Amino acid sequence: MTPIGKATIDLLRLNRPALIQYRLQKKTRAEEVQLLKHYQQLIGLLQQTNQELTVLVNNQQGLLQQQQQILKLLLDEDLL
């Protein structure tokens, strides 16, 4: 940093502890907001995945019932 730059920073007190702390807090808040948005997106995707899995399970149960009925019919015919 140039001597003029250092003198300007010192004059304006741009690196005083309270300002440094404020900048760090502002940066931390921005990061937290981004994390929250990311987590909200993940929750939405998990909810969508859960709904899709529920539909798949229901379809699978229906198919199993149909297969059981077919097997019962086939086995009953073999007994005749």
C-alpha positions in Angstrom: 0.0 0.0 0.0 1.3 3.4 -0.8 2.0 6.0 1.9 -0.8 8.2 0.6 -3.2 5.2 0.7 -2.2 4.4 4.2 -2.6 8.1 5.3 -6.1 8.2 3.6 -7.2 5.0 5.4 -5.8 6.4 8.7 -7.5 9.8 8.2 -10.9 8.3 7.3 -10.5 5.6 10.0 -11.6 2.9 7.6 -10.0 0.2 9.7 -11.2 1.1 13.1 -12.4 -1.9 15.1 -16.1 -1.1 15.1 -16.1 -0.8 11.3 -14.1 -4.0 10.9 -16.5 -5.8 13.1 -19.5 -4.4 11.2 -18.0 -5.5 7.9 -17.4 -9.0 9.2 -21.0 -9.2 10.6 -22.4 -8.0 7.3 -20.4 -10.6 5.5 -21.5 -13.4 7.9 -25.2 -12.4 7.6 -24.9 -12.5 3.8 -23.4 -16.0 4.0 -26.1 -17.1 6.4 -28.8 -15.8 4.0 -27.3 -17.7 1.1 -27.1 -20.9 3.3 -30.7 -20.5 4.3 -31.8 -20.1 0.6 -29.8 -23.2 -0.3 -31.3 -25.2 2.6 -34.8 -24.1 1.5 -34.1 -25.3 -2.0 -32.9 -28.6 -0.6 -36.0 -29.0 1.5 -38.2 -28.3 -1.5 -36.3 -31.0 -3.5 -36.6 -33.5 -0.7 -40.3 -32.8 -0.4 -40.7 -33.3 -4.1 -38.7 -36.5 -4.0 -40.8 -37.8 -1.1 -44.0 -37.1 -3.0 -42.6 -39.0 -6.0 -41.6 -41.9 -3.8 -45.0 -42.0 -2.3 -46.6 -42.3 -5.8 -44.1 -45.0 -6.7 -44.9 -47.0 -3.6 -48.6 -46.8 -4.3 -48.1 -47.9 -7.9 -45.9 -50.8 -6.7 -48.6 -51.9 -4.2 -51.2 -51.9 -7.0 -48.9 -53.9 -9.2 -48.3 -56.4 -6.4 -52.0 -56.8 -5.8 -52.6 -57.5 -9.5 -49.8 -60.0 -9.6 -51.2 -61.8 -6.5 -54.6 -62.0 -8.2 -53.0 -63.4 -11.4 -51.1 -65.9 -9.4 -54.2 -66.9 -7.5 -56.1 -67.4 -10.8 -53.3 -69.5 -12.3 -52.9 -71.6 -9.2 -56.7 -72.2 -9.0 -56.8 -73.3 -12.6 -54.0 -75.8 -12.0 -56.0 -77.3 -9.2 -58.9 -78.0 -11.4 
